[in-house]
C-alpha cells in the first residue's frame, strides 16, 4: 500500500491509514489529561505519561489543537 502524498509504502493498509492521519493530516487524537499535550499514537502517549510518573517533564509543551 503506497502513500499518495509521499514515497512511503506499507505492507498493511491500517499502517498506511495511520501514517496518513499522523504525518500528513497531523491528527493527534491522544491527549494527555495532565498537561494537554497531544499524540498521534497511543503508545507515544503511554511513553509520555511515564515521564509524568518519573517527574521528568522539563521542556514539555501543550497541544496546539483547539
N, CA, C and O of each residue as an XYZ file, in Angstrom:
264
protein
N       0.850     -1.177      0.000
C       0.000      0.000      0.000
C       0.887      1.229      0.000
O       1.683      1.445      0.914
N       0.736      2.021     -1.035
C       1.614      3.176     -1.234
C       0.895      4.464     -0.845
O      -0.276      4.661     -1.168
N       1.612      5.330     -0.151
C       1.083      6.633      0.235
C       1.016      7.541     -0.988
O       1.978      7.629     -1.752
N      -0.115      8.213     -1.175
C      -0.258      9.107     -2.328
C       0.373     10.471     -2.078
O       0.438     11.295     -2.991
N       0.839     10.723     -0.860
C       1.431     12.018     -0.522
C       2.958     11.996     -0.463
O       3.601     13.042     -0.548
N       3.530     10.808     -0.318
C       4.991     10.697     -0.234
C       5.422      9.335     -0.776
O       4.600      8.592     -1.312
N       6.686      9.010     -0.642
C       7.229      7.770     -1.210
C       7.102      6.553     -0.300
O       7.571      5.474     -0.661
N       6.484      6.696      0.860
C       6.387      5.570      1.785
C       5.409      4.521      1.277
O       4.412      4.839      0.628
N       5.710      3.279      1.583
C       4.780      2.195      1.281
C       4.712      1.271      2.490
O       5.647      1.201      3.288
N       3.589      0.561      2.616
C       3.311     -0.258      3.788
C       2.743     -1.593      3.349
O       2.029     -1.667      2.349
N       3.050     -2.632      4.076
C       2.535     -3.958      3.745
C       1.133     -4.175      4.318
O       0.427     -5.093      3.902
N       0.733     -3.334      5.266
C      -0.584     -3.450      5.903
C      -1.331     -2.128      5.714
O      -0.789     -1.061      5.999
N      -2.570     -2.201      5.237
C      -3.313     -0.974      4.923
C      -3.564     -0.110      6.155
O      -3.577      1.116      6.049
N      -3.765     -0.722      7.315
C      -4.006      0.078      8.526
C      -2.775      0.901      8.899
O      -2.901      1.983      9.472
N      -1.590      0.395      8.578
C      -0.373      1.176      8.824
C      -0.312      2.389      7.899
O       0.119      3.466      8.311
N      -0.740      2.215      6.658
C      -0.818      3.347      5.729
C      -1.829      4.373      6.236
O      -1.553      5.573      6.220
N      -2.981      3.917      6.678
C      -4.007      4.831      7.184
C      -3.497      5.624      8.388
O      -3.716      6.832      8.476
N      -2.826      4.954      9.303
C      -2.263      5.632     10.475
C      -1.204      6.646     10.048
O      -1.154      7.756     10.578
N      -0.361      6.267      9.093
C       0.666      7.164      8.565
C       0.035      8.439      8.006
O       0.484      9.540      8.325
N      -0.992      8.301      7.181
C      -1.641      9.470      6.577
C      -2.260     10.347      7.660
O      -2.115     11.569      7.627
N      -2.948      9.732      8.617
C      -3.561     10.517      9.704
C      -2.517     11.285     10.503
O      -2.682     12.477     10.761
N      -1.456     10.613     10.892
C      -0.471     11.217     11.792
C       0.505     12.149     11.090
O       0.833     13.208     11.624
N       0.972     11.780      9.916
C       2.021     12.544      9.238
C       1.441     13.625      8.329
O       1.862     14.780      8.402
N       0.510     13.277      7.499
C       0.018     14.225      6.500
C      -1.171     15.054      6.999
O      -1.262     16.244      6.698
N      -2.074     14.439      7.751
C      -3.227     15.176      8.271
C      -2.949     15.792      9.637
O      -3.754     16.569     10.151
N      -1.811     15.444     10.221
C      -1.381     15.991     11.519
C      -2.388     15.718     12.636
O      -2.500     16.506     13.575
N      -3.120     14.609     12.537
C      -4.082     14.270     13.580
C      -3.351     13.749     14.805
O      -2.442     12.925     14.700
N      -3.758     14.238     15.959
C      -3.184     13.802     17.228
C      -4.323     13.618     18.228
O      -4.551     14.475     19.082
N      -5.032     12.500     18.119
C      -6.238     12.312     18.931
C      -5.995     11.878     20.377
O      -6.940     11.842     21.166
N      -4.762     11.550     20.741
C      -4.483     11.054     22.086
C      -3.913     12.177     22.937
O      -2.771     12.597     22.747
N      -4.722     12.662     23.882
C      -4.379     13.850     24.662
C      -4.040     13.482     26.102
O      -4.751     12.705     26.738
N      -2.960     14.043     26.600
C      -2.562     13.848     27.992
C      -3.521     14.625     28.890
O      -3.748     15.816     28.679
N      -4.078     13.956     29.881
C      -5.017     14.614     30.791
C      -4.306     15.450     31.856
O      -4.953     16.170     32.618
N      -2.993     15.356     31.907
C      -2.229     16.097     32.914
C      -1.662     17.410     32.388
O      -1.558     18.380     33.139
N      -1.290     17.455     31.099
C      -0.680     18.680     30.574
C      -1.229     19.086     29.209
O      -0.773     20.079     28.642
N      -2.188     18.353     28.674
C      -2.845     18.663     27.401
C      -1.966     18.488     26.169
O      -2.348     18.941     25.090
N      -0.823     17.859     26.284
C      -0.028     17.553     25.099
C      -0.737     16.454     24.310
O      -1.373     15.583     24.903
N      -0.634     16.485     22.989
C      -1.345     15.537     22.130
C      -0.376     14.669     21.330
O       0.743     15.076     21.017
N      -0.843     13.459     21.009
C      -0.018     12.481     20.315
C      -0.817     11.781     19.230
O      -2.037     11.651     19.325
N      -0.123     11.338     18.211
C      -0.752     10.633     17.105
C      -0.996      9.166     17.386
O      -1.822      8.537     16.725
N      -0.287      8.610     18.364
C      -0.428      7.193     18.671
C      -0.520      6.990     20.178
O       0.108      7.705     20.958
N      -1.311      6.004     20.567
C      -1.490      5.684     21.983
C      -0.163      5.328     22.647
O       0.073      5.698     23.797
N       0.701      4.616     21.935
C       1.981      4.215     22.532
C       2.838      5.430     22.880
O       3.565      5.410     23.873
N       2.757      6.484     22.071
C       3.517      7.697     22.382
C       2.941      8.405     23.601
O       3.693      8.945     24.412
N       1.618      8.410     23.743
C       1.001      8.974     24.944
C       1.415      8.170     26.167
O       1.742      8.747     27.205
N       1.406      6.850     26.060
C       1.806      6.000     27.184
C       3.230      6.302     27.623
O       3.508      6.387     28.819
N       4.129      6.462     26.668
C       5.526      6.788     26.973
C       5.609      8.153     27.664
O       6.361      8.326     28.623
N       4.836      9.108     27.172
C       4.792     10.447     27.747
C       4.293     10.404     29.198
O       4.858     11.065     30.070
N       3.238      9.628     29.451
C       2.678      9.549     30.800
C       3.689      8.998     31.798
O       3.667      9.366     32.972
N       4.567      8.126     31.342
C       5.615      7.608     32.226
C       6.561      8.718     32.653
O       7.125      8.667     33.746
N       6.741      9.730     31.794
C       7.577     10.871     32.171
C       6.930     11.658     33.300
O       7.620     12.161     34.186
N       5.597     11.766     33.270
C       4.899     12.416     34.381
C       5.152     11.637     35.669
O       5.432     12.221     36.716
N       5.050     10.316     35.578
C       5.252      9.468     36.753
C       6.653      9.622     37.317
O       6.845      9.582     38.532
N       7.637      9.797     36.435
C       9.029      9.908     36.862
C       9.424     11.338     37.200
O      10.539     11.567     37.668
N       8.538     12.306     36.974
C       8.835     13.702     37.264
C       9.793     14.341     36.285
O      10.427     15.345     36.609
N       9.913     13.778     35.090
C      10.847     14.272     34.082
C      10.080     15.029     33.000
O       9.970     14.556     31.869
N       9.548     16.203     33.346
C       8.690     16.914     32.407
C       9.260     18.259     31.976
O       8.493     19.138     31.582
N      10.552     18.451     32.036
C      11.130     19.721     31.606
C      10.975     19.886     30.104
O      11.174     18.939     29.344
N      10.622     21.081     29.682
C      10.505     21.376     28.261
C       9.246     20.854     27.604
O       9.185     20.800     26.375
N       8.239     20.466     28.370
C       7.008     19.964     27.774
C       6.176     21.144     27.289
O       6.285     22.249     27.820
N       5.359     20.909     26.296
C       4.524     21.968     25.738
C       3.117     21.446     25.525
O       2.900     20.240     25.414
N       2.177     22.351     25.471
C       0.770     21.978     25.311
C       0.460     21.661     23.856
O       1.176     22.074     22.944
N      -0.602     20.932     23.665
C      -1.095     20.601     22.331
C      -1.524     21.872     21.611
O      -2.081     22.777     22.233
N      -1.275     21.948     20.329
C      -1.635     23.135     19.563
C      -3.060     23.066     19.019
O      -3.516     24.002     18.362
N      -3.760     21.977     19.283
C      -5.131     21.858     18.800
C      -6.064     22.679     19.677
O      -5.778     22.887     20.856
N      -7.184     23.150     19.115
C      -8.142     23.943     19.912
C      -8.797     23.123     20.995
O      -9.623     23.641     21.747
